[in-house]
Amino acid sequence: SFPTRRSSDLFIAFFLGLGLGKAYFEKKIVNKKISLLFQKMALPALIGMALVKLLWDHPIFSIFAPFDRTLQFALFDICSVFVLGSILFTSNSMIHRIFNAKPLRILGAVSYSFFLSHAIWGVGIGARISDFILPGGGGFKIILYFIVTVLTTFIISTFMFHFLEKPYYAKK
């Protein structure tokens, strides 16, 4: 398993994701050469991700200390961008159709609100309701807690998206 990322390591993935999103939504930027590059790099990128994972704790990375973990995450993130880019820029693939399905687009629209509200509201409400219904504990309580937390968070985040985010961005 991967070790925990430092906050500085997250910026690499954040900026790569911003760049990929910008390229995807600005169709005039992406031409056939870039699209073809993403398609050709998908398999080498998957192999690169597997190699980084296999060699994660190998001493070869220690020559880059104290930036060894940052380098490992950066390599993994760059490979991930090529894999995701190949999915995004190949519109006739099955994976593209799955990721472009309406339920996932809805979840993507409310994802920021979901992120903001899950720890504040969803977890607390899920814990209270699961404690009330199943006070003892056990496997069913964990399942109930998870379901209530996700549903509560989804309802709250949908409300936040429609009544806070959309009006805010509509003014710009």
N, C-alpha and C positions, 0 to 999 in steps of 0.2 A: 504494500500500500504506500501511497505517497505521504511524505511528511507534511506537516502543516506549513502553509505559505506564510511568509512574512508579508506585511502590508506593502512593502516596496516591490515585492514580486508580483503583486496583483496589478500594478500599474501597467506592466508589460501586456498582460492579457486584456486589460481594459482598453488600451490604445490600439492594440491589434483588432479588437472587436469593433471599436469605433471606425477604424479604417475600412474594415470589411463591410460594416453596415452602410457607410458612406458610399462605397463603391457599388453596393447592391441597389441602393435607393436612388443614386444618381446614374441612371441608365446611360446618359451621354458620355460619362467617364469610362464606362466599361465597354471596350470594343471586343471584337472577336479574338484578337491576340491574347488579351488578358483572360478571357473565358477559356480559351484553349490551354493556356498555361495552367490554370486551376485544374482543368480536367486531366492534363498530363501529369501533374504533380500529386494527384490524389493517392495513387499506389505508393510512390516513394515516401510520401508524408505518413501514410499508415505504417510503413516499415520503420520510418524514423521514430514514430511514437512508440512502437514496440521496442526498438533498440534503446531508447532513452529509459523506458520502463525496466527493461532487463538489466541495463547497466547502472541503474539508479545509485546504488551504493558502491560502485566499483571505484577502486583507488585512482583510476585515471582522472576523475574529476577533481581530485584533491590538489592537483597542480594549479587549479584556478581558485583555491581558497583565498579569501573568505567568500568569494562569489560563486562557489561551486553549485549551491542550490539555485541561485539566481540564474545561472547558465542552464542548468537542467530544466528549470521551469520555462525559460525563454525558448529553448529548443523545442520543448513539448508544445508550447503555445504557438510557435511558428508553424509546426507541423499541423496542429489543430486548425489553424487558419486556412491552410491549403485543403484540408479535408472538408471543412465547412464551405469554403469557397467553391469547391467542386460540386457540392450539393446545391448551393444557391444558384450557380450559373449554368446548371444543366437542367433546364426546365422540363425535359421529358422523362426524367428519371423517377423511379418509384419513391425514392427517399425525398425528392423535392415535393412530390405530390402529398406525401404524408406530412411533411413539415408545413406545407401550405394549406392543410385541412382547416376548416373553420374552427373546430374546438381548440386547436393549437394556436391559431391566430388570435382568438379571444383571450386565451391564457397569456399570450405574448403581450396583448394590449394592456392587460391589468397586472402584468408581472412586476412593475415598479411599485405599484400600490400594494401588491401582495407582499413584496419584500419589506415594505415599510410597516405593514400592519400585522404580519404573522407573529412577531415576537411580542408586540404590545398587546394585541387583542386576541388573536387566534389561540396562542398557547395557553393563556390564562383562562379563557372561556372553555377551551377543550378540557383543561384539567378540572375545572369546577364541575362541568356537566358529567364527565366520566366518573368523578368522585361521588357525585350525587346518585347516579344510576347504578354504578357498581362500586360500592365503598370498599370492598375487600381487596381487590387487585387481581392480578393474573393476566393471562394472554388476551382474554376478551376485553379487558379494560384498556390494554394498550391499543388494540385495534379500534375500539370505540373512541379513545382519546385522539388517535390519528385522524379518523374520519371526521369527528366533530371539529378538530383544529383546522383541517383543510377546508371543509365546507364553510365554517365561520369566516376564515380568512378570505376565502373566495368571495363570499357575499359582501364583506366589508370592503375588500379591494375593488370590487365591481362598483359599489356605491362611490368610493373615492375617485375612481377613474371617471365615472360619468358626471359627477357633480363638482369635482375639484380640478382634475387634470385637463379634461376636455375644454371646459370654459377658460382655463388659464391659457392654454395653447391656442384657442380660437381667437383670443385678443391680439395675438402677435401677428 
